[in-house]
Amino acid sequence: SFSCSGGRITGAISPYIGVAGLAGGGYLAYQGVIGNPIFYLVLLSGGYETFMRFYDPAQHIPPGYYNVTMTQRATMTVGYFGLIAALLVAMDVNKRYRKPPEVLMRERQQETTWDMR
């Protein structure tokens, strides 16, 4: 089985990023920060991939699967962490501007109330 693109990229950067990701994800799960059950499936899948990367490397991936040049590795590193930074910024912007359903319903009701036709 092959990992998703993110798993392949992190494995090409360093196999230990998977361990750090599992630690971070495990911490978030333990603290109850993440309530989405899909997160737990992704965490389990990442745990399996990371385990297999260290304990069954010869059987798990084809030869040369993670062989990349230093330039490619640097480009992937910048792109991967740039994507993480962009997603964190987008989450912050969303958190600032999102409205609860009650406010949205009230605004919709006011729009129909003030219709001047």
PyMOL CGO cylinders between C-alpha atoms (Angstrom):
from pymol import cmd
from pymol.cgo import CYLINDER

trace = [
    CYLINDER, 0.00, 0.00, 0.00, 1.17, 3.52, -0.73, 0.3, 1, 1, 1, 1, 1, 1,
    CYLINDER, 1.17, 3.52, -0.73, 0.71, 6.53, 1.49, 0.3, 1, 1, 1, 1, 1, 1,
    CYLINDER, 0.71, 6.53, 1.49, -1.18, 9.62, 0.47, 0.3, 1, 1, 1, 1, 1, 1,
    CYLINDER, -1.18, 9.62, 0.47, 0.75, 12.45, -1.15, 0.3, 1, 1, 1, 1, 1, 1,
    CYLINDER, 0.75, 12.45, -1.15, 1.36, 14.18, 2.18, 0.3, 1, 1, 1, 1, 1, 1,
    CYLINDER, 1.36, 14.18, 2.18, 2.81, 10.99, 3.64, 0.3, 1, 1, 1, 1, 1, 1,
    CYLINDER, 2.81, 10.99, 3.64, 5.08, 10.54, 0.67, 0.3, 1, 1, 1, 1, 1, 1,
    CYLINDER, 5.08, 10.54, 0.67, 6.28, 14.15, 0.85, 0.3, 1, 1, 1, 1, 1, 1,
    CYLINDER, 6.28, 14.15, 0.85, 6.95, 13.99, 4.59, 0.3, 1, 1, 1, 1, 1, 1,
    CYLINDER, 6.95, 13.99, 4.59, 8.71, 10.65, 4.14, 0.3, 1, 1, 1, 1, 1, 1,
    CYLINDER, 8.71, 10.65, 4.14, 10.92, 12.16, 1.44, 0.3, 1, 1, 1, 1, 1, 1,
    CYLINDER, 10.92, 12.16, 1.44, 11.76, 15.13, 3.66, 0.3, 1, 1, 1, 1, 1, 1,
    CYLINDER, 11.76, 15.13, 3.66, 12.50, 12.95, 6.70, 0.3, 1, 1, 1, 1, 1, 1,
    CYLINDER, 12.50, 12.95, 6.70, 10.96, 9.73, 8.01, 0.3, 1, 1, 1, 1, 1, 1,
    CYLINDER, 10.96, 9.73, 8.01, 10.81, 11.30, 11.47, 0.3, 1, 1, 1, 1, 1, 1,
    CYLINDER, 10.81, 11.30, 11.47, 8.24, 13.91, 10.41, 0.3, 1, 1, 1, 1, 1, 1,
    CYLINDER, 8.24, 13.91, 10.41, 5.67, 11.11, 10.50, 0.3, 1, 1, 1, 1, 1, 1,
    CYLINDER, 5.67, 11.11, 10.50, 6.57, 10.42, 14.12, 0.3, 1, 1, 1, 1, 1, 1,
    CYLINDER, 6.57, 10.42, 14.12, 6.25, 14.13, 14.97, 0.3, 1, 1, 1, 1, 1, 1,
    CYLINDER, 6.25, 14.13, 14.97, 2.90, 14.28, 13.15, 0.3, 1, 1, 1, 1, 1, 1,
    CYLINDER, 2.90, 14.28, 13.15, 1.62, 11.27, 15.07, 0.3, 1, 1, 1, 1, 1, 1,
    CYLINDER, 1.62, 11.27, 15.07, 2.75, 12.84, 18.34, 0.3, 1, 1, 1, 1, 1, 1,
    CYLINDER, 2.75, 12.84, 18.34, 0.99, 16.10, 17.48, 0.3, 1, 1, 1, 1, 1, 1,
    CYLINDER, 0.99, 16.10, 17.48, -2.14, 14.35, 16.28, 0.3, 1, 1, 1, 1, 1, 1,
    CYLINDER, -2.14, 14.35, 16.28, -2.17, 12.08, 19.32, 0.3, 1, 1, 1, 1, 1, 1,
    CYLINDER, -2.17, 12.08, 19.32, -1.87, 15.08, 21.60, 0.3, 1, 1, 1, 1, 1, 1,
    CYLINDER, -1.87, 15.08, 21.60, -4.77, 16.83, 19.85, 0.3, 1, 1, 1, 1, 1, 1,
    CYLINDER, -4.77, 16.83, 19.85, -6.87, 13.66, 20.10, 0.3, 1, 1, 1, 1, 1, 1,
    CYLINDER, -6.87, 13.66, 20.10, -5.99, 13.21, 23.78, 0.3, 1, 1, 1, 1, 1, 1,
    CYLINDER, -5.99, 13.21, 23.78, -6.89, 16.82, 24.59, 0.3, 1, 1, 1, 1, 1, 1,
    CYLINDER, -6.89, 16.82, 24.59, -10.20, 16.49, 22.74, 0.3, 1, 1, 1, 1, 1, 1,
    CYLINDER, -10.20, 16.49, 22.74, -9.41, 19.39, 20.40, 0.3, 1, 1, 1, 1, 1, 1,
    CYLINDER, -9.41, 19.39, 20.40, -10.50, 17.44, 17.32, 0.3, 1, 1, 1, 1, 1, 1,
    CYLINDER, -10.50, 17.44, 17.32, -14.04, 16.08, 17.26, 0.3, 1, 1, 1, 1, 1, 1,
    CYLINDER, -14.04, 16.08, 17.26, -14.17, 14.88, 13.66, 0.3, 1, 1, 1, 1, 1, 1,
    CYLINDER, -14.17, 14.88, 13.66, -14.06, 11.07, 13.40, 0.3, 1, 1, 1, 1, 1, 1,
    CYLINDER, -14.06, 11.07, 13.40, -12.27, 11.26, 10.03, 0.3, 1, 1, 1, 1, 1, 1,
    CYLINDER, -12.27, 11.26, 10.03, -9.30, 12.75, 11.88, 0.3, 1, 1, 1, 1, 1, 1,
    CYLINDER, -9.30, 12.75, 11.88, -9.01, 9.55, 13.91, 0.3, 1, 1, 1, 1, 1, 1,
    CYLINDER, -9.01, 9.55, 13.91, -9.07, 7.43, 10.75, 0.3, 1, 1, 1, 1, 1, 1,
    CYLINDER, -9.07, 7.43, 10.75, -6.31, 9.58, 9.23, 0.3, 1, 1, 1, 1, 1, 1,
    CYLINDER, -6.31, 9.58, 9.23, -4.35, 9.30, 12.49, 0.3, 1, 1, 1, 1, 1, 1,
    CYLINDER, -4.35, 9.30, 12.49, -4.66, 5.50, 12.45, 0.3, 1, 1, 1, 1, 1, 1,
    CYLINDER, -4.66, 5.50, 12.45, -3.63, 5.36, 8.80, 0.3, 1, 1, 1, 1, 1, 1,
    CYLINDER, -3.63, 5.36, 8.80, -0.65, 7.62, 9.48, 0.3, 1, 1, 1, 1, 1, 1,
    CYLINDER, -0.65, 7.62, 9.48, 0.33, 5.41, 12.41, 0.3, 1, 1, 1, 1, 1, 1,
    CYLINDER, 0.33, 5.41, 12.41, 0.29, 2.33, 10.20, 0.3, 1, 1, 1, 1, 1, 1,
    CYLINDER, 0.29, 2.33, 10.20, 2.31, 4.05, 7.45, 0.3, 1, 1, 1, 1, 1, 1,
    CYLINDER, 2.31, 4.05, 7.45, 4.87, 5.36, 9.93, 0.3, 1, 1, 1, 1, 1, 1,
    CYLINDER, 4.87, 5.36, 9.93, 5.20, 1.96, 11.61, 0.3, 1, 1, 1, 1, 1, 1,
    CYLINDER, 5.20, 1.96, 11.61, 5.69, 0.25, 8.25, 0.3, 1, 1, 1, 1, 1, 1,
    CYLINDER, 5.69, 0.25, 8.25, 8.25, 2.85, 7.17, 0.3, 1, 1, 1, 1, 1, 1,
    CYLINDER, 8.25, 2.85, 7.17, 10.50, 1.90, 10.08, 0.3, 1, 1, 1, 1, 1, 1,
    CYLINDER, 10.50, 1.90, 10.08, 9.83, -1.81, 10.59, 0.3, 1, 1, 1, 1, 1, 1,
    CYLINDER, 9.83, -1.81, 10.59, 9.20, -3.14, 7.09, 0.3, 1, 1, 1, 1, 1, 1,
    CYLINDER, 9.20, -3.14, 7.09, 10.95, -0.79, 4.68, 0.3, 1, 1, 1, 1, 1, 1,
    CYLINDER, 10.95, -0.79, 4.68, 12.04, -3.43, 2.16, 0.3, 1, 1, 1, 1, 1, 1,
    CYLINDER, 12.04, -3.43, 2.16, 8.57, -4.90, 1.66, 0.3, 1, 1, 1, 1, 1, 1,
    CYLINDER, 8.57, -4.90, 1.66, 6.54, -1.71, 2.05, 0.3, 1, 1, 1, 1, 1, 1,
    CYLINDER, 6.54, -1.71, 2.05, 7.76, 0.51, -0.77, 0.3, 1, 1, 1, 1, 1, 1,
    CYLINDER, 7.76, 0.51, -0.77, 9.36, 0.01, -4.17, 0.3, 1, 1, 1, 1, 1, 1,
    CYLINDER, 9.36, 0.01, -4.17, 13.10, 0.73, -4.48, 0.3, 1, 1, 1, 1, 1, 1,
    CYLINDER, 13.10, 0.73, -4.48, 13.87, 4.41, -5.01, 0.3, 1, 1, 1, 1, 1, 1,
    CYLINDER, 13.87, 4.41, -5.01, 10.44, 5.55, -3.82, 0.3, 1, 1, 1, 1, 1, 1,
    CYLINDER, 10.44, 5.55, -3.82, 11.89, 8.24, -1.52, 0.3, 1, 1, 1, 1, 1, 1,
    CYLINDER, 11.89, 8.24, -1.52, 15.12, 8.93, -3.44, 0.3, 1, 1, 1, 1, 1, 1,
    CYLINDER, 15.12, 8.93, -3.44, 15.13, 12.65, -4.20, 0.3, 1, 1, 1, 1, 1, 1,
    CYLINDER, 15.13, 12.65, -4.20, 17.85, 15.23, -4.71, 0.3, 1, 1, 1, 1, 1, 1,
    CYLINDER, 17.85, 15.23, -4.71, 18.61, 17.82, -2.06, 0.3, 1, 1, 1, 1, 1, 1,
    CYLINDER, 18.61, 17.82, -2.06, 17.09, 20.53, -4.29, 0.3, 1, 1, 1, 1, 1, 1,
    CYLINDER, 17.09, 20.53, -4.29, 13.86, 18.53, -4.61, 0.3, 1, 1, 1, 1, 1, 1,
    CYLINDER, 13.86, 18.53, -4.61, 13.86, 17.88, -0.86, 0.3, 1, 1, 1, 1, 1, 1,
    CYLINDER, 13.86, 17.88, -0.86, 14.34, 21.59, -0.09, 0.3, 1, 1, 1, 1, 1, 1,
    CYLINDER, 14.34, 21.59, -0.09, 11.56, 22.54, -2.53, 0.3, 1, 1, 1, 1, 1, 1,
    CYLINDER, 11.56, 22.54, -2.53, 9.18, 20.01, -0.97, 0.3, 1, 1, 1, 1, 1, 1,
    CYLINDER, 9.18, 20.01, -0.97, 10.06, 21.21, 2.53, 0.3, 1, 1, 1, 1, 1, 1,
    CYLINDER, 10.06, 21.21, 2.53, 9.35, 24.85, 1.69, 0.3, 1, 1, 1, 1, 1, 1,
    CYLINDER, 9.35, 24.85, 1.69, 6.14, 23.94, -0.13, 0.3, 1, 1, 1, 1, 1, 1,
    CYLINDER, 6.14, 23.94, -0.13, 4.89, 21.60, 2.61, 0.3, 1, 1, 1, 1, 1, 1,
    CYLINDER, 4.89, 21.60, 2.61, 5.47, 23.98, 5.49, 0.3, 1, 1, 1, 1, 1, 1,
    CYLINDER, 5.47, 23.98, 5.49, 4.25, 26.91, 3.36, 0.3, 1, 1, 1, 1, 1, 1,
    CYLINDER, 4.25, 26.91, 3.36, 1.00, 25.03, 2.83, 0.3, 1, 1, 1, 1, 1, 1,
    CYLINDER, 1.00, 25.03, 2.83, 0.69, 24.41, 6.56, 0.3, 1, 1, 1, 1, 1, 1,
    CYLINDER, 0.69, 24.41, 6.56, 1.25, 28.12, 7.26, 0.3, 1, 1, 1, 1, 1, 1,
    CYLINDER, 1.25, 28.12, 7.26, -1.32, 29.14, 4.62, 0.3, 1, 1, 1, 1, 1, 1,
    CYLINDER, -1.32, 29.14, 4.62, -3.90, 26.75, 6.09, 0.3, 1, 1, 1, 1, 1, 1,
    CYLINDER, -3.90, 26.75, 6.09, -3.30, 28.09, 9.60, 0.3, 1, 1, 1, 1, 1, 1,
    CYLINDER, -3.30, 28.09, 9.60, -3.81, 31.66, 8.34, 0.3, 1, 1, 1, 1, 1, 1,
    CYLINDER, -3.81, 31.66, 8.34, -6.98, 30.62, 6.50, 0.3, 1, 1, 1, 1, 1, 1,
    CYLINDER, -6.98, 30.62, 6.50, -8.31, 28.94, 9.65, 0.3, 1, 1, 1, 1, 1, 1,
    CYLINDER, -8.31, 28.94, 9.65, -7.64, 32.11, 11.65, 0.3, 1, 1, 1, 1, 1, 1,
    CYLINDER, -7.64, 32.11, 11.65, -9.42, 34.30, 9.08, 0.3, 1, 1, 1, 1, 1, 1,
    CYLINDER, -9.42, 34.30, 9.08, -12.37, 31.89, 9.03, 0.3, 1, 1, 1, 1, 1, 1,
    CYLINDER, -12.37, 31.89, 9.03, -12.58, 31.93, 12.81, 0.3, 1, 1, 1, 1, 1, 1,
    CYLINDER, -12.58, 31.93, 12.81, -12.71, 35.73, 12.87, 0.3, 1, 1, 1, 1, 1, 1,
    CYLINDER, -12.71, 35.73, 12.87, -15.43, 36.13, 10.27, 0.3, 1, 1, 1, 1, 1, 1,
    CYLINDER, -15.43, 36.13, 10.27, -17.70, 33.13, 10.71, 0.3, 1, 1, 1, 1, 1, 1,
    CYLINDER, -17.70, 33.13, 10.71, -21.13, 33.67, 12.20, 0.3, 1, 1, 1, 1, 1, 1,
    CYLINDER, -21.13, 33.67, 12.20, -23.29, 31.32, 14.24, 0.3, 1, 1, 1, 1, 1, 1,
    CYLINDER, -23.29, 31.32, 14.24, -26.43, 29.95, 12.54, 0.3, 1, 1, 1, 1, 1, 1,
    CYLINDER, -26.43, 29.95, 12.54, -28.68, 32.13, 14.72, 0.3, 1, 1, 1, 1, 1, 1,
    CYLINDER, -28.68, 32.13, 14.72, -27.03, 35.31, 13.44, 0.3, 1, 1, 1, 1, 1, 1,
    CYLINDER, -27.03, 35.31, 13.44, -27.29, 34.15, 9.84, 0.3, 1, 1, 1, 1, 1, 1,
    CYLINDER, -27.29, 34.15, 9.84, -30.99, 33.35, 10.27, 0.3, 1, 1, 1, 1, 1, 1,
    CYLINDER, -30.99, 33.35, 10.27, -31.61, 36.77, 11.88, 0.3, 1, 1, 1, 1, 1, 1,
    CYLINDER, -31.61, 36.77, 11.88, -29.80, 38.53, 9.02, 0.3, 1, 1, 1, 1, 1, 1,
    CYLINDER, -29.80, 38.53, 9.02, -31.81, 36.60, 6.44, 0.3, 1, 1, 1, 1, 1, 1,
    CYLINDER, -31.81, 36.60, 6.44, -35.02, 37.50, 8.24, 0.3, 1, 1, 1, 1, 1, 1,
    CYLINDER, -35.02, 37.50, 8.24, -34.05, 41.20, 8.34, 0.3, 1, 1, 1, 1, 1, 1,
    CYLINDER, -34.05, 41.20, 8.34, -33.36, 41.16, 4.60, 0.3, 1, 1, 1, 1, 1, 1,
    CYLINDER, -33.36, 41.16, 4.60, -36.89, 39.97, 3.90, 0.3, 1, 1, 1, 1, 1, 1,
    CYLINDER, -36.89, 39.97, 3.90, -38.37, 42.37, 6.45, 0.3, 1, 1, 1, 1, 1, 1,
    CYLINDER, -38.37, 42.37, 6.45, -36.73, 45.46, 4.94, 0.3, 1, 1, 1, 1, 1, 1,
    CYLINDER, -36.73, 45.46, 4.94, -37.65, 44.66, 1.36, 0.3, 1, 1, 1, 1, 1, 1,
    CYLINDER, -37.65, 44.66, 1.36, -38.87, 48.02, -0.03, 0.3, 1, 1, 1, 1, 1, 1,
    CYLINDER, -38.87, 48.02, -0.03, -40.66, 46.83, -3.17, 0.3, 1, 1, 1, 1, 1, 1,
]
cmd.load_cgo(trace, "trace")
